[in-house]
Amino acid sequence: MRKVGVVGVGCSKFGNREVTLQELAFEAVYEALNDAGLTQEEIELSVVGCVGTRTYEFMPAVPVNEYCGFVGKGPIRVEAACATGSAAIYTAYTSIASGIVDLAIAIGVEKMTEVDTATSNAVGGRAGNYLWEFHQYGTTFPAYYAMHASAHMAKFGTTEEQMALVAVKAHRNAAKNPKAHFQKEVTVETVLKSRYIAYPLKLFDCSPISDGSAAAILASEEKIRELNLDAVWIEGVGYSSDTSNMTRRENFVGLKASVQASRMAYKMAKIEDPIKQLDIATVHDCFTIAEIMAYEDLGFCRKGEGGKFAERGESDFGGKIPVNTFGGLKAKGHPLAATGIAMIYEVTKQLREEAGALQVDLKNYRGLTHNVGGTGHFAWVFILKR
Amino acid sequence: MRKVGVVGVGCSKFGNREVTLQELAFEAVYEALNDAGLTQEEIELSVVGCVGTRTYEFMPAVPVNEYCGFVGKGPIRVEAACATGSAAIYTAYTSIASGIVDLAIAIGVEKMTEVDTATSNAVGGRAGNYLWEFHQYGTTFPAYYAMHASAHMAKFGTTEEQMALVAVKAHRNAAKNPKAHFQKEVTVETVLKSRYIAYPLKLFDCSPISDGSAAAILASEEKIRELNLDAVWIEGVGYSSDTSNMTRRENFVGLKASVQASRMAYKMAKIEDPIKQLDIATVHDCFTIAEIMAYEDLGFCRKGEGGKFAERGESDFGGKIPVNTFGGLKAKGHPLAATGIAMIYEVTKQLREEAGALQVDLKNYRGLTHNVGGTGHFAWVFILKR
């Protein structure tokens, strides 16, 4: 298999953005091209990730490629719900690893604020034919993850305080990230006193609805050597998906798709002990409970111990493995298709020691991204190494 | 680069189908699995192509994979407008060629009859932010291709009769294909007397709005040898895309994206003379003029001679290169995402000599698929060899 590296990354400011979809995409593309020292002409393939259900652009790849300068190079759009960005990275990766091209860009862009919050939630809940859950009970994503939180609390004694600590960490990191949607610290009390959205999840347990984009340029080893590019190598690729029928899930205390995707990536990257071999992880914290489950599903701690892992600060700077150092989906924001690529951006910046005030200590120069669509309807894991 | 072959193909009946999206997908998946002699358990990756703008399923990969038995294996959906099926084949192809998996399925499925024709056309016209054309003038796809037809007639003297002959051939072939939407022959007079949709295109110059699905199972050379599978090899892969702003197009007498995609595929497959080296071609005849332009853009004849190529029967059985032997988009039907994979189905069946009454003569055992999205906003070409 040909080796593939990340040679340029870009990320827009996340938040309520009064620009078009294609303008938003260009912010990330422009930064990524400058970061790599490349021009559009040198890129052979553009893969556009966009969920698009919350925008009026039905076929987003066409205007995005046009505006960003990839006419002739953008034959494909990908979608995997909230894991769309990772699906775009994957498509660019396999295009290079297969030998079809040597330089490809993955672009993830989402305009979510074109519709109101109620519509956005309904679209999310309806997405993917989740059978009777949405149609009969009106279940939307806060409710789905509330079921996970309730199950985790009941089985393992996980507390609302422990979940609140995940939000506090996210906001503390996002406060130092100028691209984050929210740049304000919060206290445990603020989180606990915020109104319930779906018990036990409160407003501050939930990621916001954000506009945003991210882009990553990938290159073959040959091209990296030829152009003397600075690369962060993709050592591991893992994916999975799970049943859309919640009644068929084995349990609600974790996401089987996350376990499977991470094990596939670990096997490829020869990771036997993620805590010892990784310096940084970005996990899919669409809700605070999702980050706690991710610690367990990814093997950072044993199943059921995620709440205590957060409480002990093991996922914070100085802990066993700093997680979501740029603020996570929770506080940095979660523009669906941008999220998976923003994770690649974050890990790349960290492994290059370009994270400024949010820099982690590096021993292994290796990091992980974990990106989920739905409640594990899709899952992707990548392992990066500098 | 690892060699990749097509080892199983399936295609549903095209037409107005009173089944759900996932049931429709399963028809093709079931046939493809039986054709390959494989089970769902053996498949490692499922790529679902679905444009989806004409259905109420927002994230179609989830229910399709669930229903078809690919839970855990379906982390990605792709879209490239009417070329979506080819984008799915590409993603399965690069996944295998890269070494990530050995067995993958590409599924293309579309339910187009859930909305009325006017809505369907409006969605099509609006798709991809075609700038002022749609918003100011209400241009939908018949009108776009009418501009191509008018330009071709004006510059090269192409006639409405020549375009009608493309429709007559399509219907004659579809009449022998039990899976075709239309199974009735038509005469030149019928086509010429049908009402104008957008001058010079008449009703019988246009492909219909169809429901349908197709699936193809791809495998690595190692897996093909191991399981002793019957393979049709993918020798060439080509793609391109073009500006969405019609005013920026160099001309209207052809599709630059088709030229570029075919030359990329020809280079990879070492095709210097397509007429001499190919036995069969499936081209994107969403309108009759599109097939005439494809003859030229793909190098079957010189630019401007496509009308005469059709008139002389060169694209018919016994001609220089039989084109769209199963009835084409024009008469077999055009369920967007299914189309590109149905082309792989057709060429595979032909190269295996399983096309029955529609079998072409084989000399080179090599065929081509050509799949366009929009008016060349996307283009894909594959070369297959048995």
Interface residues (C-beta under 8 A of the other chain):
Chain A: M1 R2 Q22 L45 V51 T53 E57 F58 M59 P60 A61 V62 P63 N65 E66 F70 V71 G72 K73 G74 P75 I76 R77 V78 E79 A80 A81 A83 A87 Y90 T91 Y93 T94 S95 I96 A97 S98 G99 I100 V123 R126 A127 G128 N129 Y130 V237 Y239 S240 S241 D242 T243 S244 N245 A257 Q260 A261 G374 H377 F378 A379 W380
Chain B: M1 R2 Q22 L45 V51 T53 E57 F58 M59 P60 A61 V62 P63 N65 E66 F70 V71 G72 K73 G74 P75 I76 R77 V78 E79 A80 A81 A83 A87 Y90 T91 Y93 T94 S95 A97 S98 G99 I100 V123 R126 A127 G128 N129 Y130 V237 Y239 S240 S241 D242 T243 S244 N245 A257 Q260 A261 G374 H377 F378 A379 W380
